[in-house]
Amino acid sequence: MPYKKLPILLVVAAIVVASSLLAMFLLSSPSYKPSIELNPTPMVDFKLTDQYGREIRLSDVKGKPVFLFFGYTNCPDICPLVLYKWGHTIKQLGPQADRIAFIFITEDPWRDTPDVLKGWVACHCFI
C-alpha cells in the first residue's frame, strides 16, 4: 500500500526542489531588483490616541512619508519583528528619523490600552 503513494510524493518533492532552485536563481540573479512601491495618493485624515494618551491626526505628519502598520500586542511573531526593525531603522537614521512618520495602529484596542502600548513599544526597542 505505501508504495502506491510513492509516485505522488516524488512529484511533490520534484516540484519543491524545482521551485527552490528557481527561487535561488532569481534571488541571486543580477536582474533581480526588489523595490518598494510608494503610493502618493493622499489619505483621508483620521485621529488616533498615542501610547501617551495624546490625540494625534494624520494631518499632524503632513509632508512626511508615513510607515503605517496594523498589529496588536498579543501578536507572537510579525508585530514585534516589525517594531524591532523600525527601532533599528530609527536608530540608524539618527536625527533624520524625524523626517518620517512611523505609525503603529492596534487591531485590538480593547486590550491594547495606551499604558499597554507604551510598555510594549518601549520593550521592542522602538523608542
C-alpha positions in Angstrom: 0.0 0.0 0.0 2.6 2.7 0.9 4.3 2.1 -2.5 1.2 3.4 -4.3 1.7 6.9 -2.8 5.4 7.0 -3.8 4.9 8.5 -7.3 2.8 11.3 -5.8 5.4 12.0 -3.2 8.2 12.0 -5.8 6.2 14.5 -7.9 5.6 16.8 -4.9 9.3 16.6 -4.0 10.3 17.4 -7.5 8.1 20.5 -7.5 9.5 21.6 -4.2 13.1 21.2 -5.4 12.4 22.9 -8.8 10.7 25.8 -7.0 13.6 26.2 -4.6 16.2 26.2 -7.4 14.2 28.7 -9.3 13.9 31.0 -6.3 17.6 30.7 -5.6 18.4 31.6 -9.2 16.0 34.6 -9.2 17.3 35.9 -5.9 21.0 35.6 -7.0 20.4 37.0 -10.4 21.8 40.5 -11.1 18.5 41.3 -12.8 16.5 40.8 -9.6 15.9 44.2 -8.1 13.5 44.3 -5.2 11.6 47.6 -4.9 9.1 49.4 -2.7 6.2 51.0 -4.4 5.1 54.3 -3.0 1.5 55.4 -3.2 1.4 59.2 -3.2 -2.4 59.2 -3.1 -3.5 61.4 -0.1 -5.2 59.5 2.7 -8.3 60.7 4.5 -7.4 62.4 7.8 -8.1 60.4 10.9 -7.3 60.7 14.6 -5.8 58.2 17.0 -4.6 58.1 20.6 -0.9 57.5 21.0 0.7 55.5 23.8 0.9 58.6 26.0 -2.9 59.2 25.7 -2.4 62.2 23.4 -4.7 62.6 20.4 -2.8 62.7 17.0 -4.1 63.2 13.5 -2.7 62.0 10.2 -2.6 65.7 9.2 -0.1 66.3 12.1 2.5 64.5 10.0 1.6 66.1 6.7 4.5 66.2 4.3 6.3 63.2 5.8 6.4 59.7 4.4 4.2 57.5 6.6 5.1 54.0 7.5 1.7 52.6 8.7 1.5 49.2 10.3 -1.5 47.4 11.8 -1.0 44.9 14.6 -1.6 44.0 18.2 0.5 43.4 21.3 -0.5 39.7 21.5 0.9 39.1 18.1 3.6 36.5 18.7 5.8 36.9 15.6 5.3 39.6 13.0 4.4 42.7 15.1 7.5 42.5 17.4 9.7 41.9 14.4 8.4 44.9 12.5 8.7 47.2 15.6 12.3 45.9 16.1 13.1 46.7 12.5 11.5 50.1 12.8 13.5 50.8 16.0 16.7 49.7 14.3 15.9 52.0 11.3 15.2 54.9 13.5 18.5 54.5 15.4 20.4 54.2 12.1 18.7 57.4 10.7 19.5 59.3 13.8 18.1 62.9 13.6 16.9 62.3 10.1 14.3 59.8 11.5 12.1 62.9 12.4 11.5 63.3 8.7 9.5 60.0 8.7 6.2 59.2 10.5 6.1 55.7 11.9 2.5 54.8 12.9 1.5 51.5 14.6 -2.3 51.0 14.8 -3.6 48.3 17.0 -6.2 45.9 15.8 -7.1 45.1 19.4 -8.0 48.4 21.1 -9.9 46.7 23.9 -6.7 45.1 25.3 -4.1 47.5 23.8 -4.6 50.4 26.1 -2.2 53.4 25.9 -0.4 52.0 29.0 0.0 48.6 27.4 1.2 50.0 24.2 3.7 52.3 25.9 5.4 49.4 27.6 5.2 47.1 24.6 6.6 49.7 22.2 9.4 50.6 24.6 10.2 46.8 25.2 10.6 46.2 21.4 13.3 48.9 21.1 11.1 51.3 19.2 11.8 54.3 21.4 
